């Protein structure tokens, strides 16, 4: 079913479905009627002898300049052209589509005063698979994501370049013609309505929330595999111990790990009186606490996203009682802080995953496994350099965890003297999420090899869930043996992580991960 725009706020799942998977959108008829009704207010002000910001004046530091009636179409066109000033590598199509979708949602509220024709144009661009070309640099996150949004508006006007549905870079005018869309001609206030919002940073947050909900589940799975293969104890995962510190994310991660380890012959094999180990290392024993804190951080960010998805951001904005008021709702601080907070949690998840992986490779800590899990130590290096790759990524993630939102560089002749840098926070979070997926993939790859070696040594299979994950991996990556070209095996495991195949295998074996909708409220049962 198409995603309806304008009847209610979008969800993060709907943003991902439209932006990443190309789900079609349709406009709510009531929203279009509301847009037309509110547009009449703007048209009346356009005829007023008194100047009104963004309707009959310039913008930003030029807000006091009155614009004659016969130059106002030029004003809107000039605004979009001049603000489409990004530079650098091309932003991913899914981010551009998310940005366009969220601006469409704001248009459909009617609070921007734009005509229904603009909403129909944006819906047409989305449904035709057209993604305007946007450079990575250009947004300061206040007044919203001006440059990225301006590139999208430029394409709606038939100017600039876009990617078509096949991914080819072509002129926007050519793409519009092929899709049966005519370029729009902007009228009073519509240039502002198209570029004044937090849609880019919010789109990146929504996509990251979707990815991280599954990645935290996979990190729980990887931790459980490591606990099992390193002969760790599952006793620390007990529900009554978690209840002593009732953070909901911690309880969910511990519950997931217990499920992954349920009925493990390997865990049972060392639950005997002659086992002299008292405590596991923190990277094993404290995994629920760290993973759970990441879950709770994600839940906070999801709350911010939900509020932002229910917002109507523009300046000036048309209030429900018909006033046209200037405001500061375009400032990206709420979203920027959330993006930065999540990046910190991502870095810590990856750091703990790398520490667990490293334990497998050291004979002083891996409980009797070969050095570096090598087939023939000395001749073979095993997973030695896979851990180097993890370490390099984790180091990068720590740098990416430095918050963008603490910075501000004034612009527009000091009119915009404090900015959020939320777009930059979103860009670095996207890189961090990808890095986390690769680090977790290497832990899974290493833990699976260790489980194979441990099973052969003890003569027992792993837990049903972890055994199913190893079996899934073995369809793409062979088991232990002499050194092989390792990069393709890392990439194959990464693809299984991102595709959800490993979690699906565990679930099929009866171990459901702890993932829930990050926007859902926590219940007593979750604690």
Buried (B, 14 or more C-beta within 10 A) or exposed (E): EEBBBBEEBBBBBBBBBBBBEBBBBBBBEEBBEBBEEBBEBBBEBBEEEEBBBBBBBBBBEEBEEEBEEEEBBEBBBBBBBEBBEBEEEBBBBBBBBBBBBBBBBBBBBBBBBBBBBBBBBBBBBBBBBBBBBBBBBBBBBBBBBBBBBBBBBBBBBBBBBBBBBEEEEBBBBBBBEEBEBEBBEBBBBBBBBBBBBBBBBBBBBBBBBBBBBBBBBBBBBBBBBBBBBBBBBBEBBEEEEBEEEEBBBBBBBBBBBBBBBBBBBBBEBBEEEEEEEEEBEEBBBBBBBBBBBBBBBBBBBBBBBBEBBEBBBBBBBBBEEEEBEEEEBBBBBBBBBBBBBBBBBBBBBBBBBBBBBBBBBEEEEBBEBBBBBBBEEEEBBBBBEBBEBBBBBBBBBBEBBEBBBEBBEEBBEEEBEEBBBBBBBBBBBBBBBBBBBBBBBBBBBBBBBBBBBBBEEBEEBBBBBBBBBBEBBEEBBEEBEEBEEBEEBBBBBBEBBBEBBBBBBBBEBBBBBBBBEBBEEBEEEBE
